[in-house]
């Protein structure tokens, strides 16, 4: 499938864009705050070629009060697509939503894929610098969406989404030069749940390694999920 086959779920209320590609075990990819999922294109294509079903889901366009509502959006799209269970992956802020899905809807989650481990709202000089470095000086995230996501994160108790869900494997892939979600985040999560969390690093990569290093990123995912 290509970008022109993206579809809209719940168009009259939440207006959630999604793109469903491939067949096989399902992997969900949730983008960084304020960004469209288009930058996952190369990574998704590689995973589809390796016989995964990849579902990219954008943030809703209407307000959400907490991460729990954004997690429900993901589950509702999966239900719409007839997917009963998936690896839920997220980049930066998308990872916070993925972790919330794993806690709130444990039965729907095969595992969690974190492309960087975030704890804070999607703002700051480092974030803006990484965006400019990859997308150019004239690009900026969707301000209204990013604000909604930051507010939802701030309104959600960390204890409700930061712990690793019971018996849920977690793969962390992170850029070794990432200033937005530095490597310490993944290492701390592994220390908190050493039997469940595995950490891999893309050497020399910044925050947008899913875009700049899709081959290395996909290899870690394929190897961890042990799909041949």
Legacy VTK file of the C-alpha trace (Angstrom):
# vtk DataFile Version 3.0
C-alpha trace
ASCII
DATASET POLYDATA
POINTS 228 float
0.000 0.000 0.000
1.003 3.619 -0.413
0.340 6.859 1.400
-2.719 7.663 -0.745
-4.479 4.633 0.761
-4.540 6.038 4.255
-7.983 5.954 5.788
-9.918 7.776 8.486
-11.506 6.159 11.529
-14.395 7.902 13.324
-14.224 10.824 10.910
-17.088 12.784 12.487
-15.586 12.889 15.993
-11.986 11.791 16.538
-10.806 11.933 12.903
-7.986 9.382 13.299
-5.846 8.689 10.227
-4.410 5.215 9.820
-2.608 3.126 7.223
-2.776 -0.679 7.209
-0.146 -2.566 5.188
0.932 -6.179 4.784
-0.041 -9.490 6.319
1.349 -11.478 9.207
1.956 -10.643 12.876
0.715 -7.121 13.564
2.936 -4.197 14.586
1.440 -0.801 15.414
3.545 2.337 14.945
2.524 5.541 16.754
4.400 8.734 15.783
6.151 11.352 17.875
4.118 14.244 19.256
2.587 16.573 16.714
3.839 14.564 13.749
2.144 12.572 11.035
3.091 8.907 10.612
4.475 9.456 7.092
8.073 9.480 8.353
7.676 5.801 9.285
7.349 5.014 5.568
10.704 3.322 4.953
10.630 1.436 8.244
7.085 0.212 7.578
7.991 -0.896 4.047
10.912 -2.967 5.289
8.791 -4.631 7.973
6.039 -5.379 5.449
8.626 -6.987 3.162
9.603 -9.181 6.119
5.994 -10.423 6.368
4.655 -8.236 9.137
1.353 -6.398 9.083
2.124 -2.785 9.956
-0.576 -0.388 11.122
0.413 3.246 11.435
-1.995 5.326 13.505
-1.967 9.114 13.835
-3.239 11.090 16.800
-6.876 12.079 16.924
-7.806 15.579 15.839
-10.212 16.178 18.726
-9.303 16.789 22.347
-8.270 13.944 24.644
-8.122 14.496 28.379
-5.669 11.719 29.286
-3.356 9.085 27.815
-6.080 6.538 28.555
-8.288 8.079 25.861
-5.447 8.048 23.337
-4.769 4.400 24.201
-8.440 3.604 23.629
-8.163 5.197 20.180
-5.472 2.668 19.254
-7.552 -0.262 20.458
-10.618 1.026 18.630
-8.707 1.186 15.334
-7.397 -2.352 15.871
-10.914 -3.551 16.628
-12.112 -1.876 13.427
-9.408 -3.746 11.488
-10.186 -7.086 13.124
-6.794 -7.298 14.851
-7.117 -9.032 18.206
-3.492 -8.735 19.318
-0.416 -6.754 18.219
2.959 -5.433 19.186
2.244 -1.808 20.070
5.088 0.485 19.092
5.622 4.172 19.604
8.297 6.753 18.881
8.906 9.245 21.690
5.492 10.396 22.902
3.913 7.575 20.899
5.691 5.212 23.266
3.851 6.700 26.241
0.590 5.852 24.485
1.885 2.360 23.651
2.733 1.724 27.295
-0.711 2.891 28.331
-2.313 0.491 25.845
-0.315 -2.363 27.398
-1.570 -1.531 30.886
-5.166 -0.650 30.050
-5.716 -3.363 27.406
-3.247 -6.055 28.377
-5.082 -8.804 26.498
-4.632 -6.964 23.173
-0.855 -6.567 23.447
1.748 -9.130 22.358
4.532 -6.784 23.421
5.619 -3.150 23.462
8.107 -1.563 21.063
9.592 1.712 22.292
11.551 3.812 19.817
13.150 5.903 22.523
11.798 6.107 26.087
10.062 9.355 26.995
8.905 10.663 30.353
8.329 14.343 29.625
6.057 16.520 27.522
7.046 16.841 23.839
8.638 20.276 24.078
12.092 21.774 24.447
15.068 23.086 22.525
16.506 19.624 21.922
13.248 18.419 20.384
12.969 21.459 18.124
16.614 21.123 17.070
16.155 17.461 16.142
13.031 18.313 14.133
14.845 21.063 12.211
17.865 18.853 11.580
15.753 16.168 9.942
12.790 18.000 8.393
14.291 21.437 7.704
13.989 24.906 9.217
10.596 25.610 7.661
8.924 22.528 9.173
7.053 22.551 12.469
4.900 19.942 14.225
1.123 20.309 14.333
0.818 22.794 17.203
-2.735 21.934 18.243
-2.096 18.196 18.256
1.164 18.531 20.162
-0.501 20.715 22.782
-3.346 18.232 23.193
-0.831 15.410 23.643
1.244 17.375 26.153
-1.885 18.190 28.156
-3.009 14.553 28.111
0.408 13.445 29.350
0.435 16.042 32.120
-3.077 15.022 33.224
-2.197 11.325 33.515
-0.557 9.997 36.658
2.834 8.522 35.766
2.035 5.466 37.874
-0.791 4.713 35.438
1.471 4.312 32.387
5.182 4.231 33.256
5.458 0.767 34.859
6.059 -2.198 32.570
2.804 -4.121 32.179
2.742 -7.531 33.832
4.327 -10.299 31.732
4.625 -7.997 28.715
7.910 -8.079 26.787
9.342 -4.693 25.842
11.892 -3.946 23.144
13.575 -0.550 23.390
15.415 0.702 20.315
17.144 4.036 20.776
19.632 6.305 19.088
22.972 6.538 20.845
23.130 10.290 20.105
19.462 11.041 20.869
19.102 14.237 22.921
15.309 14.062 23.256
14.949 10.530 24.618
18.522 9.778 25.753
19.820 6.252 26.226
19.517 6.488 29.994
15.752 6.165 29.613
15.959 2.714 28.087
18.604 1.579 30.544
16.502 2.703 33.508
13.477 0.852 32.178
15.551 -2.317 31.725
16.869 -1.994 35.281
13.290 -1.731 36.542
12.172 -4.899 34.716
15.306 -6.807 33.642
13.446 -9.965 32.694
11.057 -8.188 30.365
12.915 -5.256 28.822
15.575 -5.562 26.116
17.527 -2.533 24.890
19.240 -2.022 21.536
21.090 1.070 20.307
21.452 2.484 16.812
25.016 3.759 16.875
25.427 7.460 16.156
21.730 8.047 15.511
19.680 10.963 16.802
16.060 11.097 17.859
14.599 10.442 14.406
16.470 7.187 13.835
13.265 5.436 12.636
13.504 7.779 9.620
17.269 8.125 9.227
18.223 4.513 10.069
15.216 2.382 9.065
17.285 -0.673 8.134
19.040 -0.941 11.484
15.827 -0.200 13.341
13.885 -2.867 11.462
16.629 -5.430 11.982
16.404 -5.071 15.753
12.627 -5.467 15.568
12.732 -8.487 13.270
15.418 -10.182 15.336
13.601 -9.622 18.618
10.270 -10.852 17.313
12.118 -13.868 15.849
10.148 -13.887 12.618
11.811 -15.617 9.657
LINES 1 229
228 0 1 2 3 4 5 6 7 8 9 10 11 12 13 14 15 16 17 18 19 20 21 22 23 24 25 26 27 28 29 30 31 32 33 34 35 36 37 38 39 40 41 42 43 44 45 46 47 48 49 50 51 52 53 54 55 56 57 58 59 60 61 62 63 64 65 66 67 68 69 70 71 72 73 74 75 76 77 78 79 80 81 82 83 84 85 86 87 88 89 90 91 92 93 94 95 96 97 98 99 100 101 102 103 104 105 106 107 108 109 110 111 112 113 114 115 116 117 118 119 120 121 122 123 124 125 126 127 128 129 130 131 132 133 134 135 136 137 138 139 140 141 142 143 144 145 146 147 148 149 150 151 152 153 154 155 156 157 158 159 160 161 162 163 164 165 166 167 168 169 170 171 172 173 174 175 176 177 178 179 180 181 182 183 184 185 186 187 188 189 190 191 192 193 194 195 196 197 198 199 200 201 202 203 204 205 206 207 208 209 210 211 212 213 214 215 216 217 218 219 220 221 222 223 224 225 226 227
